Amino acid sequence: MRVVIDGLSIKTTQDLHRFLAEKLDFGPYYGYNLNALWDRLYRDVERPVELIWKNSEASKMALGSELFQVISGLLVDVMEDDASKEPEDRFTVQFE
């Protein structure tokens, strides 16, 4: 599955959580916080997932550099954890 985030529309963490919850079908019990995001991405989301964050600099400006770094780091950690798996079983992320 390919998911494209438009960074121009992600101005708050809630914007990101709502977008990902809808696109990746996190279900009704998703907690809308970073721990819940990690759990869903690490354990529950069916692979493969290719996440492309376009205009990521716009999100970085809106969220603040520190928070954006935490979120992007979480996404990269999930990708790195999947790196040894077969391509059809991987989560990947790229920032544009």
PDB file of N, CA, C and O in Angstrom:
ATOM      1  N   MET A   1       0.843  -1.163   0.000  1.00  0.00           N
ATOM      2  CA  MET A   1       0.000   0.000   0.000  1.00  0.00           C
ATOM      3  C   MET A   1       0.893   1.233   0.000  1.00  0.00           C
ATOM      4  O   MET A   1       1.892   1.301   0.716  1.00  0.00           O
ATOM      5  N   ARG A   2       0.513   2.188  -0.808  1.00  0.00           N
ATOM      6  CA  ARG A   2       1.253   3.453  -0.867  1.00  0.00           C
ATOM      7  C   ARG A   2       0.384   4.535  -0.240  1.00  0.00           C
ATOM      8  O   ARG A   2      -0.778   4.705  -0.607  1.00  0.00           O
ATOM      9  N   VAL A   3       0.964   5.266   0.711  1.00  0.00           N
ATOM     10  CA  VAL A   3       0.263   6.354   1.388  1.00  0.00           C
ATOM     11  C   VAL A   3       1.099   7.615   1.217  1.00  0.00           C
ATOM     12  O   VAL A   3       2.284   7.641   1.551  1.00  0.00           O
ATOM     13  N   VAL A   4       0.465   8.660   0.691  1.00  0.00           N
ATOM     14  CA  VAL A   4       1.157   9.929   0.478  1.00  0.00           C
ATOM     15  C   VAL A   4       0.561  10.968   1.419  1.00  0.00           C
ATOM     16  O   VAL A   4      -0.634  11.259   1.372  1.00  0.00           O
ATOM     17  N   ILE A   5       1.412  11.518   2.269  1.00  0.00           N
ATOM     18  CA  ILE A   5       1.016  12.594   3.175  1.00  0.00           C
ATOM     19  C   ILE A   5       1.404  13.910   2.515  1.00  0.00           C
ATOM     20  O   ILE A   5       2.537  14.068   2.061  1.00  0.00           O
ATOM     21  N   ASP A   6       0.476  14.846   2.461  1.00  0.00           N
ATOM     22  CA  ASP A   6       0.814  16.192   2.006  1.00  0.00           C
ATOM     23  C   ASP A   6       1.123  17.021   3.241  1.00  0.00           C
ATOM     24  O   ASP A   6       0.229  17.353   4.019  1.00  0.00           O
ATOM     25  N   GLY A   7       2.381  17.348   3.414  1.00  0.00           N
ATOM     26  CA  GLY A   7       2.815  18.087   4.588  1.00  0.00           C
ATOM     27  C   GLY A   7       2.133  19.428   4.769  1.00  0.00           C
ATOM     28  O   GLY A   7       2.100  19.959   5.879  1.00  0.00           O
ATOM     29  N   LEU A   8       1.586  19.985   3.695  1.00  0.00           N
ATOM     30  CA  LEU A   8       0.868  21.252   3.809  1.00  0.00           C
ATOM     31  C   LEU A   8      -0.412  21.096   4.625  1.00  0.00           C
ATOM     32  O   LEU A   8      -0.929  22.078   5.159  1.00  0.00           O
ATOM     33  N   SER A   9      -0.927  19.870   4.726  1.00  0.00           N
ATOM     34  CA  SER A   9      -2.164  19.642   5.476  1.00  0.00           C
ATOM     35  C   SER A   9      -1.918  19.103   6.885  1.00  0.00           C
ATOM     36  O   SER A   9      -2.870  18.899   7.638  1.00  0.00           O
ATOM     37  N   ILE A  10      -0.662  18.870   7.249  1.00  0.00           N
ATOM     38  CA  ILE A  10      -0.333  18.353   8.584  1.00  0.00           C
ATOM     39  C   ILE A  10       0.262  19.488   9.400  1.00  0.00           C
ATOM     40  O   ILE A  10       1.451  19.793   9.301  1.00  0.00           O
ATOM     41  N   LYS A  11      -0.593  20.109  10.210  1.00  0.00           N
ATOM     42  CA  LYS A  11      -0.163  21.256  11.020  1.00  0.00           C
ATOM     43  C   LYS A  11      -0.107  20.932  12.508  1.00  0.00           C
ATOM     44  O   LYS A  11       0.509  21.657  13.288  1.00  0.00           O
ATOM     45  N   THR A  12      -0.762  19.827  12.895  1.00  0.00           N
ATOM     46  CA  THR A  12      -0.768  19.396  14.295  1.00  0.00           C
ATOM     47  C   THR A  12      -0.570  17.883  14.339  1.00  0.00           C
ATOM     48  O   THR A  12      -0.737  17.195  13.332  1.00  0.00           O
ATOM     49  N   THR A  13      -0.214  17.381  15.509  1.00  0.00           N
ATOM     50  CA  THR A  13      -0.091  15.925  15.633  1.00  0.00           C
ATOM     51  C   THR A  13      -1.440  15.261  15.408  1.00  0.00           C
ATOM     52  O   THR A  13      -1.499  14.154  14.873  1.00  0.00           O
ATOM     53  N   GLN A  14      -2.520  15.917  15.805  1.00  0.00           N
ATOM     54  CA  GLN A  14      -3.847  15.329  15.584  1.00  0.00           C
ATOM     55  C   GLN A  14      -4.147  15.204  14.096  1.00  0.00           C
ATOM     56  O   GLN A  14      -4.779  14.235  13.674  1.00  0.00           O
ATOM     57  N   ASP A  15      -3.699  16.173  13.292  1.00  0.00           N
ATOM     58  CA  ASP A  15      -3.861  16.057  11.837  1.00  0.00           C
ATOM     59  C   ASP A  15      -3.184  14.786  11.334  1.00  0.00           C
ATOM     60  O   ASP A  15      -3.756  14.045  10.535  1.00  0.00           O
ATOM     61  N   LEU A  16      -1.974  14.542  11.802  1.00  0.00           N
ATOM     62  CA  LEU A  16      -1.230  13.358  11.377  1.00  0.00           C
ATOM     63  C   LEU A  16      -1.913  12.082  11.845  1.00  0.00           C
ATOM     64  O   LEU A  16      -2.087  11.146  11.065  1.00  0.00           O
ATOM     65  N   HIS A  17      -2.300  12.040  13.114  1.00  0.00           N
ATOM     66  CA  HIS A  17      -2.962  10.842  13.644  1.00  0.00           C
ATOM     67  C   HIS A  17      -4.255  10.546  12.887  1.00  0.00           C
ATOM     68  O   HIS A  17      -4.512   9.399  12.523  1.00  0.00           O
ATOM     69  N   ARG A  18      -5.069  11.574  12.649  1.00  0.00           N
ATOM     70  CA  ARG A  18      -6.331  11.363  11.925  1.00  0.00           C
ATOM     71  C   ARG A  18      -6.067  10.836  10.512  1.00  0.00           C
ATOM     72  O   ARG A  18      -6.730   9.906  10.054  1.00  0.00           O
ATOM     73  N   PHE A  19      -5.099  11.439   9.833  1.00  0.00           N
ATOM     74  CA  PHE A  19      -4.783  11.025   8.468  1.00  0.00           C
ATOM     75  C   PHE A  19      -4.329   9.564   8.426  1.00  0.00           C
ATOM     76  O   PHE A  19      -4.857   8.766   7.652  1.00  0.00           O
ATOM     77  N   LEU A  20      -3.348   9.223   9.263  1.00  0.00           N
ATOM     78  CA  LEU A  20      -2.824   7.857   9.249  1.00  0.00           C
ATOM     79  C   LEU A  20      -3.861   6.846   9.723  1.00  0.00           C
ATOM     80  O   LEU A  20      -3.942   5.743   9.183  1.00  0.00           O
ATOM     81  N   ALA A  21      -4.652   7.211  10.723  1.00  0.00           N
ATOM     82  CA  ALA A  21      -5.692   6.303  11.226  1.00  0.00           C
ATOM     83  C   ALA A  21      -6.678   5.955  10.121  1.00  0.00           C
ATOM     84  O   ALA A  21      -7.124   4.813  10.013  1.00  0.00           O
ATOM     85  N   GLU A  22      -7.013   6.940   9.304  1.00  0.00           N
ATOM     86  CA  GLU A  22      -7.951   6.690   8.203  1.00  0.00           C
ATOM     87  C   GLU A  22      -7.294   5.879   7.091  1.00  0.00           C
ATOM     88  O   GLU A  22      -7.848   4.873   6.647  1.00  0.00           O
ATOM     89  N   LYS A  23      -6.132   6.303   6.645  1.00  0.00           N
ATOM     90  CA  LYS A  23      -5.479   5.660   5.498  1.00  0.00           C
ATOM     91  C   LYS A  23      -5.002   4.243   5.800  1.00  0.00           C
ATOM     92  O   LYS A  23      -5.024   3.378   4.924  1.00  0.00           O
ATOM     93  N   LEU A  24      -4.571   4.006   7.039  1.00  0.00           N
ATOM     94  CA  LEU A  24      -4.037   2.689   7.400  1.00  0.00           C
ATOM     95  C   LEU A  24      -5.020   1.869   8.224  1.00  0.00           C
ATOM     96  O   LEU A  24      -4.673   0.799   8.724  1.00  0.00           O
ATOM     97  N   ASP A  25      -6.236   2.364   8.364  1.00  0.00           N
ATOM     98  CA  ASP A  25      -7.316   1.645   9.038  1.00  0.00           C
ATOM     99  C   ASP A  25      -6.902   1.163  10.436  1.00  0.00           C
ATOM    100  O   ASP A  25      -6.867  -0.037  10.710  1.00  0.00           O
ATOM    101  N   PHE A  26      -6.591   2.125  11.310  1.00  0.00           N
ATOM    102  CA  PHE A  26      -6.153   1.800  12.664  1.00  0.00           C
ATOM    103  C   PHE A  26      -7.281   1.293  13.553  1.00  0.00           C
ATOM    104  O   PHE A  26      -7.014   0.741  14.620  1.00  0.00           O
ATOM    105  N   GLY A  27      -8.514   1.464  13.147  1.00  0.00           N
ATOM    106  CA  GLY A  27      -9.641   0.952  13.921  1.00  0.00           C
ATOM    107  C   GLY A  27     -10.127   1.924  14.974  1.00  0.00           C
ATOM    108  O   GLY A  27      -9.513   2.966  15.206  1.00  0.00           O
ATOM    109  N   PRO A  28     -11.244   1.572  15.616  1.00  0.00           N
ATOM    110  CA  PRO A  28     -11.910   2.498  16.542  1.00  0.00           C
ATOM    111  C   PRO A  28     -11.187   2.697  17.874  1.00  0.00           C
ATOM    112  O   PRO A  28     -11.501   3.637  18.604  1.00  0.00           O
ATOM    113  N   TYR A  29     -10.244   1.849  18.197  1.00  0.00           N
ATOM    114  CA  TYR A  29      -9.603   1.934  19.514  1.00  0.00           C
ATOM    115  C   TYR A  29      -8.216   2.572  19.467  1.00  0.00           C
ATOM    116  O   TYR A  29      -7.464   2.508  20.439  1.00  0.00           O
ATOM    117  N   TYR A  30      -7.886   3.179  18.345  1.00  0.00           N
ATOM    118  CA  TYR A  30      -6.588   3.844  18.210  1.00  0.00           C
ATOM    119  C   TYR A  30      -6.500   4.997  19.203  1.00  0.00           C
ATOM    120  O   TYR A  30      -7.451   5.766  19.346  1.00  0.00           O
ATOM    121  N   GLY A  31      -5.367   5.124  19.888  1.00  0.00           N
ATOM    122  CA  GLY A  31      -5.212   6.092  20.968  1.00  0.00           C
ATOM    123  C   GLY A  31      -4.811   7.501  20.575  1.00  0.00           C
ATOM    124  O   GLY A  31      -4.789   8.382  21.434  1.00  0.00           O
ATOM    125  N   TYR A  32      -4.494   7.747  19.314  1.00  0.00           N
ATOM    126  CA  TYR A  32      -4.148   9.090  18.832  1.00  0.00           C
ATOM    127  C   TYR A  32      -3.006   9.724  19.630  1.00  0.00           C
ATOM    128  O   TYR A  32      -3.073  10.891  20.015  1.00  0.00           O
ATOM    129  N   ASN A  33      -1.958   8.931  19.869  1.00  0.00           N
ATOM    130  CA  ASN A  33      -0.746   9.434  20.502  1.00  0.00           C
ATOM    131  C   ASN A  33       0.437   8.665  19.911  1.00  0.00           C
ATOM    132  O   ASN A  33       0.245   7.698  19.174  1.00  0.00           O
ATOM    133  N   LEU A  34       1.643   9.089  20.232  1.00  0.00           N
ATOM    134  CA  LEU A  34       2.818   8.486  19.601  1.00  0.00           C
ATOM    135  C   LEU A  34       3.038   7.037  20.010  1.00  0.00           C
ATOM    136  O   LEU A  34       3.511   6.237  19.202  1.00  0.00           O
ATOM    137  N   ASN A  35       2.706   6.683  21.245  1.00  0.00           N
ATOM    138  CA  ASN A  35       2.831   5.281  21.651  1.00  0.00           C
ATOM    139  C   ASN A  35       1.876   4.398  20.857  1.00  0.00           C
ATOM    140  O   ASN A  35       2.242   3.306  20.423  1.00  0.00           O
ATOM    141  N   ALA A  36       0.654   4.878  20.672  1.00  0.00           N
ATOM    142  CA  ALA A  36      -0.329   4.124  19.893  1.00  0.00           C
ATOM    143  C   ALA A  36       0.105   4.030  18.428  1.00  0.00           C
ATOM    144  O   ALA A  36      -0.084   2.997  17.787  1.00  0.00           O
ATOM    145  N   LEU A  37       0.682   5.104  17.907  1.00  0.00           N
ATOM    146  CA  LEU A  37       1.167   5.086  16.528  1.00  0.00           C
ATOM    147  C   LEU A  37       2.254   4.029  16.362  1.00  0.00           C
ATOM    148  O   LEU A  37       2.234   3.256  15.405  1.00  0.00           O
ATOM    149  N   TRP A  38       3.189   3.999  17.283  1.00  0.00           N
ATOM    150  CA  TRP A  38       4.248   2.979  17.236  1.00  0.00           C
ATOM    151  C   TRP A  38       3.641   1.582  17.260  1.00  0.00           C
ATOM    152  O   TRP A  38       4.008   0.727  16.454  1.00  0.00           O
ATOM    153  N   ASP A  39       2.720   1.354  18.175  1.00  0.00           N
ATOM    154  CA  ASP A  39       2.101   0.031  18.283  1.00  0.00           C
ATOM    155  C   ASP A  39       1.430  -0.379  16.980  1.00  0.00           C
ATOM    156  O   ASP A  39       1.620  -1.501  16.510  1.00  0.00           O
ATOM    157  N   ARG A  40       0.654   0.512  16.401  1.00  0.00           N
ATOM    158  CA  ARG A  40      -0.054   0.182  15.158  1.00  0.00           C
ATOM    159  C   ARG A  40       0.930  -0.075  14.018  1.00  0.00           C
ATOM    160  O   ARG A  40       0.798  -1.063  13.295  1.00  0.00           O
ATOM    161  N   LEU A  41       1.904   0.800  13.856  1.00  0.00           N
ATOM    162  CA  LEU A  41       2.845   0.636  12.747  1.00  0.00           C
ATOM    163  C   LEU A  41       3.739  -0.583  12.940  1.00  0.00           C
ATOM    164  O   LEU A  41       4.024  -1.306  11.986  1.00  0.00           O
ATOM    165  N   TYR A  42       4.172  -0.805  14.152  1.00  0.00           N
ATOM    166  CA  TYR A  42       5.110  -1.891  14.427  1.00  0.00           C
ATOM    167  C   TYR A  42       4.432  -3.261  14.394  1.00  0.00           C
ATOM    168  O   TYR A  42       5.003  -4.228  13.891  1.00  0.00           O
ATOM    169  N   ARG A  43       3.213  -3.340  14.930  1.00  0.00           N
ATOM    170  CA  ARG A  43       2.568  -4.640  15.111  1.00  0.00           C
ATOM    171  C   ARG A  43       1.400  -4.925  14.184  1.00  0.00           C
ATOM    172  O   ARG A  43       1.226  -6.059  13.740  1.00  0.00           O
ATOM    173  N   ASP A  44       0.597  -3.910  13.886  1.00  0.00           N
ATOM    174  CA  ASP A  44      -0.733  -4.179  13.345  1.00  0.00           C
ATOM    175  C   ASP A  44      -0.930  -3.891  11.867  1.00  0.00           C
ATOM    176  O   ASP A  44      -1.776  -4.523  11.234  1.00  0.00           O
ATOM    177  N   VAL A  45      -0.189  -2.970  11.304  1.00  0.00           N
ATOM    178  CA  VAL A  45      -0.438  -2.562   9.923  1.00  0.00           C
ATOM    179  C   VAL A  45       0.088  -3.625   8.965  1.00  0.00           C
ATOM    180  O   VAL A  45       1.244  -4.039   9.040  1.00  0.00           O
ATOM    181  N   GLU A  46      -0.788  -4.052   8.069  1.00  0.00           N
ATOM    182  CA  GLU A  46      -0.409  -5.050   7.083  1.00  0.00           C
ATOM    183  C   GLU A  46       0.621  -4.472   6.117  1.00  0.00           C
ATOM    184  O   GLU A  46       0.458  -3.355   5.624  1.00  0.00           O
ATOM    185  N   ARG A  47       1.656  -5.217   5.854  1.00  0.00           N
ATOM    186  CA  ARG A  47       2.723  -4.822   4.954  1.00  0.00           C
ATOM    187  C   ARG A  47       2.419  -5.315   3.548  1.00  0.00           C
ATOM    188  O   ARG A  47       1.625  -6.245   3.401  1.00  0.00           O
ATOM    189  N   PRO A  48       3.002  -4.747   2.521  1.00  0.00           N
ATOM    190  CA  PRO A  48       3.950  -3.643   2.556  1.00  0.00           C
ATOM    191  C   PRO A  48       3.246  -2.293   2.674  1.00  0.00           C
ATOM    192  O   PRO A  48       2.101  -2.129   2.253  1.00  0.00           O
ATOM    193  N   VAL A  49       3.958  -1.337   3.256  1.00  0.00           N
ATOM    194  CA  VAL A  49       3.502   0.048   3.329  1.00  0.00           C
ATOM    195  C   VAL A  49       4.648   0.932   2.862  1.00  0.00           C
ATOM    196  O   VAL A  49       5.768   0.840   3.364  1.00  0.00           O
ATOM    197  N   GLU A  50       4.352   1.781   1.903  1.00  0.00           N
ATOM    198  CA  GLU A  50       5.298   2.793   1.444  1.00  0.00           C
ATOM    199  C   GLU A  50       4.689   4.140   1.814  1.00  0.00           C
ATOM    200  O   GLU A  50       3.704   4.566   1.211  1.00  0.00           O
ATOM    201  N   LEU A  51       5.270   4.802   2.796  1.00  0.00           N
ATOM    202  CA  LEU A  51       4.783   6.098   3.261  1.00  0.00           C
ATOM    203  C   LEU A  51       5.668   7.190   2.674  1.00  0.00           C
ATOM    204  O   LEU A  51       6.882   7.196   2.881  1.00  0.00           O
ATOM    205  N   ILE A  52       5.060   8.101   1.947  1.00  0.00           N
ATOM    206  CA  ILE A  52       5.788   9.213   1.332  1.00  0.00           C
ATOM    207  C   ILE A  52       5.227  10.500   1.917  1.00  0.00           C
ATOM    208  O   ILE A  52       4.040  10.793   1.771  1.00  0.00           O
ATOM    209  N   TRP A  53       6.084  11.264   2.578  1.00  0.00           N
ATOM    210  CA  TRP A  53       5.664  12.515   3.217  1.00  0.00           C
ATOM    211  C   TRP A  53       6.156  13.666   2.350  1.00  0.00           C
ATOM    212  O   TRP A  53       7.291  14.121   2.487  1.00  0.00           O
ATOM    213  N   LYS A  54       5.281  14.132   1.451  1.00  0.00           N
ATOM    214  CA  LYS A  54       5.615  15.264   0.579  1.00  0.00           C
ATOM    215  C   LYS A  54       5.489  16.559   1.372  1.00  0.00           C
ATOM    216  O   LYS A  54       4.723  16.638   2.332  1.00  0.00           O
ATOM    217  N   ASN A  55       6.236  17.553   0.968  1.00  0.00           N
ATOM    218  CA  ASN A  55       6.225  18.844   1.668  1.00  0.00           C
ATOM    219  C   ASN A  55       6.473  18.669   3.170  1.00  0.00           C
ATOM    220  O   ASN A  55       5.853  19.337   3.997  1.00  0.00           O
ATOM    221  N   SER A  56       7.379  17.771   3.499  1.00  0.00           N
ATOM    222  CA  SER A  56       7.642  17.484   4.915  1.00  0.00           C
ATOM    223  C   SER A  56       8.192  18.703   5.658  1.00  0.00           C
ATOM    224  O   SER A  56       7.986  18.842   6.863  1.00  0.00           O
ATOM    225  N   GLU A  57       8.882  19.573   4.947  1.00  0.00           N
ATOM    226  CA  GLU A  57       9.404  20.787   5.596  1.00  0.00           C
ATOM    227  C   GLU A  57       8.278  21.679   6.101  1.00  0.00           C
ATOM    228  O   GLU A  57       8.430  22.347   7.124  1.00  0.00           O
ATOM    229  N   ALA A  58       7.147  21.697   5.394  1.00  0.00           N
ATOM    230  CA  ALA A  58       5.996  22.491   5.843  1.00  0.00           C
ATOM    231  C   ALA A  58       5.461  21.936   7.159  1.00  0.00           C
ATOM    232  O   ALA A  58       5.110  22.698   8.060  1.00  0.00           O
ATOM    233  N   SER A  59       5.401  20.619   7.269  1.00  0.00           N
ATOM    234  CA  SER A  59       4.971  20.002   8.528  1.00  0.00           C
ATOM    235  C   SER A  59       5.975  20.291   9.639  1.00  0.00           C
ATOM    236  O   SER A  59       5.594  20.560  10.778  1.00  0.00           O
ATOM    237  N   LYS A  60       7.240  20.234   9.304  1.00  0.00           N
ATOM    238  CA  LYS A  60       8.288  20.507  10.294  1.00  0.00           C
ATOM    239  C   LYS A  60       8.148  21.917  10.851  1.00  0.00           C
ATOM    240  O   LYS A  60       8.306  22.136  12.052  1.00  0.00           O
ATOM    241  N   MET A  61       7.852  22.870   9.976  1.00  0.00           N
ATOM    242  CA  MET A  61       7.662  24.260  10.425  1.00  0.00           C
ATOM    243  C   MET A  61       6.419  24.380  11.317  1.00  0.00           C
ATOM    244  O   MET A  61       6.450  25.067  12.339  1.00  0.00           O
ATOM    245  N   ALA A  62       5.342  23.717  10.932  1.00  0.00           N
ATOM    246  CA  ALA A  62       4.085  23.818  11.679  1.00  0.00           C
ATOM    247  C   ALA A  62       4.159  23.095  13.020  1.00  0.00           C
ATOM    248  O   ALA A  62       3.666  23.601  14.028  1.00  0.00           O
ATOM    249  N   LEU A  63       4.771  21.919  13.035  1.00  0.00           N
ATOM    250  CA  LEU A  63       4.842  21.109  14.254  1.00  0.00           C
ATOM    251  C   LEU A  63       5.963  21.561  15.186  1.00  0.00           C
ATOM    252  O   LEU A  63       5.902  21.352  16.398  1.00  0.00           O
ATOM    253  N   GLY A  64       6.967  22.171  14.614  1.00  0.00           N
ATOM    254  CA  GLY A  64       8.173  22.495  15.361  1.00  0.00           C
ATOM    255  C   GLY A  64       9.213  21.426  15.097  1.00  0.00           C
ATOM    256  O   GLY A  64       8.889  20.246  14.962  1.00  0.00           O
ATOM    257  N   SER A  65      10.442  21.841  15.027  1.00  0.00           N
ATOM    258  CA  SER A  65      11.530  20.941  14.665  1.00  0.00           C
ATOM    259  C   SER A  65      11.655  19.752  15.617  1.00  0.00           C
ATOM    260  O   SER A  65      11.855  18.618  15.180  1.00  0.00           O
ATOM    261  N   GLU A  66      11.538  20.014  16.911  1.00  0.00           N
ATOM    262  CA  GLU A  66      11.721  18.944  17.901  1.00  0.00           C
ATOM    263  C   GLU A  66      10.648  17.867  17.778  1.00  0.00           C
ATOM    264  O   GLU A  66      10.964  16.678  17.760  1.00  0.00           O
ATOM    265  N   LEU A  67       9.389  18.273  17.695  1.00  0.00           N
ATOM    266  CA  LEU A  67       8.297  17.303  17.577  1.00  0.00           C
ATOM    267  C   LEU A  67       8.373  16.561  16.247  1.00  0.00           C
ATOM    268  O   LEU A  67       8.155  15.350  16.198  1.00  0.00           O
ATOM    269  N   PHE A  68       8.680  17.274  15.177  1.00  0.00           N
ATOM    270  CA  PHE A  68       8.813  16.620  13.878  1.00  0.00           C
ATOM    271  C   PHE A  68       9.923  15.576  13.925  1.00  0.00           C
ATOM    272  O   PHE A  68       9.787  14.499  13.345  1.00  0.00           O
ATOM    273  N   GLN A  69      11.006  15.885  14.606  1.00  0.00           N
ATOM    274  CA  GLN A  69      12.122  14.941  14.729  1.00  0.00           C
ATOM    275  C   GLN A  69      11.692  13.673  15.467  1.00  0.00           C
ATOM    276  O   GLN A  69      12.093  12.571  15.094  1.00  0.00           O
ATOM    277  N   VAL A  70      10.888  13.828  16.499  1.00  0.00           N
ATOM    278  CA  VAL A  70      10.385  12.666  17.245  1.00  0.00           C
ATOM    279  C   VAL A  70       9.514  11.798  16.337  1.00  0.00           C
ATOM    280  O   VAL A  70       9.676  10.578  16.291  1.00  0.00           O
ATOM    281  N   ILE A  71       8.590  12.436  15.616  1.00  0.00           N
ATOM    282  CA  ILE A  71       7.679  11.698  14.739  1.00  0.00           C
ATOM    283  C   ILE A  71       8.441  11.031  13.598  1.00  0.00           C
ATOM    284  O   ILE A  71       8.244   9.847  13.328  1.00  0.00           O
ATOM    285  N   SER A  72       9.304  11.781  12.933  1.00  0.00           N
ATOM    286  CA  SER A  72      10.051  11.204  11.816  1.00  0.00           C
ATOM    287  C   SER A  72      10.988  10.104  12.312  1.00  0.00           C
ATOM    288  O   SER A  72      11.192   9.103  11.625  1.00  0.00           O
ATOM    289  N   GLY A  73      11.550  10.286  13.494  1.00  0.00           N
ATOM    290  CA  GLY A  73      12.396   9.247  14.076  1.00  0.00           C
ATOM    291  C   GLY A  73      11.632   7.963  14.340  1.00  0.00           C
ATOM    292  O   GLY A  73      12.153   6.872  14.113  1.00  0.00           O
ATOM    293  N   LEU A  74      10.409   8.084  14.814  1.00  0.00           N
ATOM    294  CA  LEU A  74       9.559   6.914  15.050  1.00  0.00           C
ATOM    295  C   LEU A  74       9.315   6.176  13.735  1.00  0.00           C
ATOM    296  O   LEU A  74       9.424   4.951  13.677  1.00  0.00           O
ATOM    297  N   LEU A  75       8.987   6.920  12.684  1.00  0.00           N
ATOM    298  CA  LEU A  75       8.726   6.301  11.382  1.00  0.00           C
ATOM    299  C   LEU A  75       9.973   5.611  10.840  1.00  0.00           C
ATOM    300  O   LEU A  75       9.889   4.509  10.296  1.00  0.00           O
ATOM    301  N   VAL A  76      11.116   6.249  10.984  1.00  0.00           N
ATOM    302  CA  VAL A  76      12.374   5.656  10.523  1.00  0.00           C
ATOM    303  C   VAL A  76      12.709   4.416  11.352  1.00  0.00           C
ATOM    304  O   VAL A  76      13.206   3.430  10.807  1.00  0.00           O
ATOM    305  N   ASP A  77      12.447   4.451  12.646  1.00  0.00           N
ATOM    306  CA  ASP A  77      12.695   3.274  13.492  1.00  0.00           C
ATOM    307  C   ASP A  77      11.881   2.071  13.027  1.00  0.00           C
ATOM    308  O   ASP A  77      12.394   0.953  12.984  1.00  0.00           O
ATOM    309  N   VAL A  78      10.618   2.294  12.679  1.00  0.00           N
ATOM    310  CA  VAL A  78       9.782   1.200  12.172  1.00  0.00           C
ATOM    311  C   VAL A  78      10.377   0.669  10.868  1.00  0.00           C
ATOM    312  O   VAL A  78      10.459  -0.543  10.668  1.00  0.00           O
ATOM    313  N   MET A  79      10.791   1.576   9.986  1.00  0.00           N
ATOM    314  CA  MET A  79      11.392   1.165   8.718  1.00  0.00           C
ATOM    315  C   MET A  79      12.668   0.352   8.959  1.00  0.00           C
ATOM    316  O   MET A  79      12.867  -0.693   8.340  1.00  0.00           O
ATOM    317  N   GLU A  80      13.517   0.826   9.846  1.00  0.00           N
ATOM    318  CA  GLU A  80      14.770   0.118  10.121  1.00  0.00           C
ATOM    319  C   GLU A  80      14.517  -1.252  10.730  1.00  0.00           C
ATOM    320  O   GLU A  80      15.259  -2.199  10.472  1.00  0.00           O
ATOM    321  N   ASP A  81      13.475  -1.355  11.534  1.00  0.00           N
ATOM    322  CA  ASP A  81      13.141  -2.647  12.122  1.00  0.00           C
ATOM    323  C   ASP A  81      12.701  -3.648  11.046  1.00  0.00           C
ATOM    324  O   ASP A  81      12.927  -4.851  11.180  1.00  0.00           O
ATOM    325  N   ASP A  82      12.078  -3.147   9.990  1.00  0.00           N
ATOM    326  CA  ASP A  82      11.618  -4.010   8.899  1.00  0.00           C
ATOM    327  C   ASP A  82      12.687  -4.269   7.845  1.00  0.00           C
ATOM    328  O   ASP A  82      12.459  -5.072   6.940  1.00  0.00           O
ATOM    329  N   ALA A  83      13.832  -3.624   7.927  1.00  0.00           N
ATOM    330  CA  ALA A  83      14.839  -3.662   6.859  1.00  0.00           C
ATOM    331  C   ALA A  83      15.312  -5.073   6.512  1.00  0.00           C
ATOM    332  O   ALA A  83      15.663  -5.333   5.361  1.00  0.00           O
ATOM    333  N   SER A  84      15.328  -5.968   7.463  1.00  0.00           N
ATOM    334  CA  SER A  84      15.825  -7.317   7.197  1.00  0.00           C
ATOM    335  C   SER A  84      14.743  -8.244   6.639  1.00  0.00           C
ATOM    336  O   SER A  84      15.021  -9.397   6.310  1.00  0.00           O
ATOM    337  N   LYS A  85      13.531  -7.747   6.533  1.00  0.00           N
ATOM    338  CA  LYS A  85      12.424  -8.562   6.022  1.00  0.00           C
ATOM    339  C   LYS A  85      12.391  -8.523   4.495  1.00  0.00           C
ATOM    340  O   LYS A  85      13.038  -7.688   3.863  1.00  0.00           O
ATOM    341  N   GLU A  86      11.630  -9.436   3.928  1.00  0.00           N
ATOM    342  CA  GLU A  86      11.414  -9.434   2.485  1.00  0.00           C
ATOM    343  C   GLU A  86      10.719  -8.137   2.080  1.00  0.00           C
ATOM    344  O   GLU A  86       9.957  -7.584   2.872  1.00  0.00           O
ATOM    345  N   PRO A  87      10.964  -7.634   0.863  1.00  0.00           N
ATOM    346  CA  PRO A  87      10.359  -6.365   0.437  1.00  0.00           C
ATOM    347  C   PRO A  87       8.845  -6.304   0.615  1.00  0.00           C
ATOM    348  O   PRO A  87       8.309  -5.249   0.954  1.00  0.00           O
ATOM    349  N   GLU A  88       8.156  -7.406   0.394  1.00  0.00           N
ATOM    350  CA  GLU A  88       6.696  -7.397   0.531  1.00  0.00           C
ATOM    351  C   GLU A  88       6.238  -7.369   1.990  1.00  0.00           C
ATOM    352  O   GLU A  88       5.041  -7.284   2.265  1.00  0.00           O
ATOM    353  N   ASP A  89       7.182  -7.440   2.915  1.00  0.00           N
ATOM    354  CA  ASP A  89       6.864  -7.416   4.347  1.00  0.00           C
ATOM    355  C   ASP A  89       7.438  -6.187   5.043  1.00  0.00           C
ATOM    356  O   ASP A  89       7.627  -6.195   6.260  1.00  0.00           O
ATOM    357  N   ARG A  90       7.714  -5.143   4.287  1.00  0.00           N
ATOM    358  CA  ARG A  90       8.386  -3.967   4.858  1.00  0.00           C
ATOM    359  C   ARG A  90       7.494  -2.737   4.923  1.00  0.00           C
ATOM    360  O   ARG A  90       6.584  -2.541   4.117  1.00  0.00           O
ATOM    361  N   PHE A  91       7.800  -1.921   5.924  1.00  0.00           N
ATOM    362  CA  PHE A  91       7.305  -0.552   6.019  1.00  0.00           C
ATOM    363  C   PHE A  91       8.463   0.332   5.590  1.00  0.00           C
ATOM    364  O   PHE A  91       9.576   0.186   6.094  1.00  0.00           O
ATOM    365  N   THR A  92       8.210   1.249   4.664  1.00  0.00           N
ATOM    366  CA  THR A  92       9.242   2.207   4.272  1.00  0.00           C
ATOM    367  C   THR A  92       8.677   3.617   4.368  1.00  0.00           C
ATOM    368  O   THR A  92       7.469   3.829   4.254  1.00  0.00           O
ATOM    369  N   VAL A  93       9.566   4.566   4.578  1.00  0.00           N
ATOM    370  CA  VAL A  93       9.156   5.970   4.644  1.00  0.00           C
ATOM    371  C   VAL A  93      10.199   6.813   3.930  1.00  0.00           C
ATOM    372  O   VAL A  93      11.397   6.543   4.006  1.00  0.00           O
ATOM    373  N   GLN A  94       9.724   7.832   3.239  1.00  0.00           N
ATOM    374  CA  GLN A  94      10.639   8.817   2.655  1.00  0.00           C
ATOM    375  C   GLN A  94      10.035  10.196   2.829  1.00  0.00           C
ATOM    376  O   GLN A  94       8.820  10.385   2.777  1.00  0.00           O
ATOM    377  N   PHE A  95      10.924  11.151   3.036  1.00  0.00           N
ATOM    378  CA  PHE A  95      10.532  12.541   3.273  1.00  0.00           C
ATOM    379  C   PHE A  95      10.970  13.370   2.074  1.00  0.00           C
ATOM    380  O   PHE A  95      12.129  13.328   1.660  1.00  0.00           O
ATOM    381  N   GLU A  96      10.039  14.113   1.533  1.00  0.00           N
ATOM    382  CA  GLU A  96      10.347  14.932   0.355  1.00  0.00           C
ATOM    383  C   GLU A  96      10.060  16.382   0.654  1.00  0.00           C
ATOM    384  O   GLU A  96      10.253  17.240  -0.207  1.00  0.00           O
TER     385      GLU A  96
END
